[in-house]
Amino acid sequence: MSIESMRIIMNGLIERLHPQLPGSALGDVLDQLIYLVDDNGSDLIQVCREWVRSRDFRRVDAALSLSEAFLFNTRNELETELRAVAEKWPELAPKVTKILSDWDQVNPS
């Protein structure tokens, strides 16, 4: 499967998500997909990174709901990207804080 195939799949999921559900409703599905795909979720994580950088609240919300992997490889990169999200959408700030806290627990300094 290529990154483009995963992008099509994930865009299809978010576009078909019931309109009254938040993007975060896809979190468990995305977490499961990490373990089901042949690349251990690397393409899925790349698409989630794209979503975090997008202007689509629902996609950002879905990407931040991923709990089985961190979207970025360093805390600095994670913090830089997610702080921008929290500034743009303050309602996502608690998720950003939780993700950064989870990073610190898994990767103590």
Beta strands, then each sheet from edge to edge (+ up, - down):
end
